[in-house]
Amino acid sequence: RDQVRSPADAAAVLAEYFSDRDREEFVVAFLDTANTLTGLHVASVGGLAASIVEPRQVFKAAVLANAAAILLAHNHPSGNPEPSREDVAVTRQLVEAGKVMGIPVHDHLIITDQGEDGRPCYTSLAERGLV
């Protein structure tokens, strides 16, 4: 049970999950009220460049897990951590849905292979002001 205090904490935990994935996957990490990771749900598995994410699947899993908040994450097998227009659009859609559901979205991370320093490469959409 890892406590998530920053995007770097979340990336460190989630990069391990994504380390051997060759297709894009979108996951939802469940957090309790202390921001401790309580579970993980694979919401979508796509192809090399995209996956389809449905808000109903994201929040169904979060409600069933009794999550106080969620983190979103997906990998880019291409190695490019920059968000696409679609990444930004789905993030905004899920943030709004989370407000309605009472389950805040704390961040959406795009994770790629580890860098030369051994730490995961990632982009935090919260750090970019998009969450």
N, C-alpha and C positions, 0 to 999 in steps of 0.2 A: 504494500500500500504506500504509494508515493504521494507526498504532498506537492502540489503544483503552486509555486510562488511566482513564476515568471514564464514567459514563452520558452526560454532556454531550458527550464525544468521539464516542461511538457515535451519539447523536441527531443530531449535526452531519453525520455521514457518511450516515446512513440517511434523514434528512429530505429530502435531495436525491433519493433514489430515490422516495420517496412523494409528492413535490411535485405531481405531475400526476395522481395516482390518484383516481378518483371512486368506487371500490368498495373494500371492506375487503380487504386483502391481508396474509398472514402470511408473513414471511420468516425465514430462518435465515442468520445471518452466521457464517462459519467463521473461527476464530482459530487461529494457531499458538502455540507455546510462549512467544513473546514478546508475545502478545496483539496481533499484527498481523493485520489483516483480510486473509484470503486468498481469500475468495469469498463469494458470496451465492446463496441458493437460494429460489425462491418455492415455499413448501410448500402454499399454498392461496390461491385467489382466491374471494371470496364476493360478497355483495350489499352493499347500503348499510349494513347494521347487523351483519353476522356473516359469519364464514368458519369452515369446519370444518377442524380440524387433527388429523391422525393422527400419533401418535408414531412409527409405523414409517416414515412419509415423512420426518419430521424427521431421524431418526437414520440412515436409509439414506443420505441425502445427506451427512450429517456423516461417516459411516464412509468412503464413497467419496471424499470430499474430504480424508481423512486429517486431520481437524480435531482439534486438541488440546482445544479447548473451543468452545462456541457462545454466541452472543447471539441471543435471539429478539426479534422486533419485528413490530408490526402497526400499521396506521393506523386512525384513527377519522374517516371522512369527515364525521361530524357536527360535528367540532371540539371535542368534549368529551374531554379526555385521561384522565378517570377510568376505572379498570378496572371491568368488570362482574363479576358472580359467576362467569360462565363464563370470563372472562380469568384470574381467580385460580385457578379449578379446573384449567384446562389448564396453567397455569404450574406448579402443584404436581405435576401428573402428569408433565410433561416433566422437571422437576428430578429426580424419583424415577427416571425412566427413564434419565436421564443418569448418575445414580450407578451404576446397574446396568451401563450400557454403558461406563463409564469415560470419559465425555465430559461434563465439567461444564457446566452452564448458568450463565453468569456474570450474566445479566440478562435481563429481558423488558421491552422498552420499548413504550409506546403513544405514537405520534407523531401530532400534528395539524399544522395549518397553522402557519406561522411567526408569532411574536408581533410586536408593534410595534417591538421592538428588533432585528428581523431574525434573531434566534435561534429555532430550532425550539421549539415547545411540546411537552413530553413528560412522561410519568410513568414513572419507573423502579420496577419492582416490587422490585428489589433494595434500593433506598433505603427502601422501605416495609417491608422485612424479610420479604418473601414469596418470596425466592429464597435 
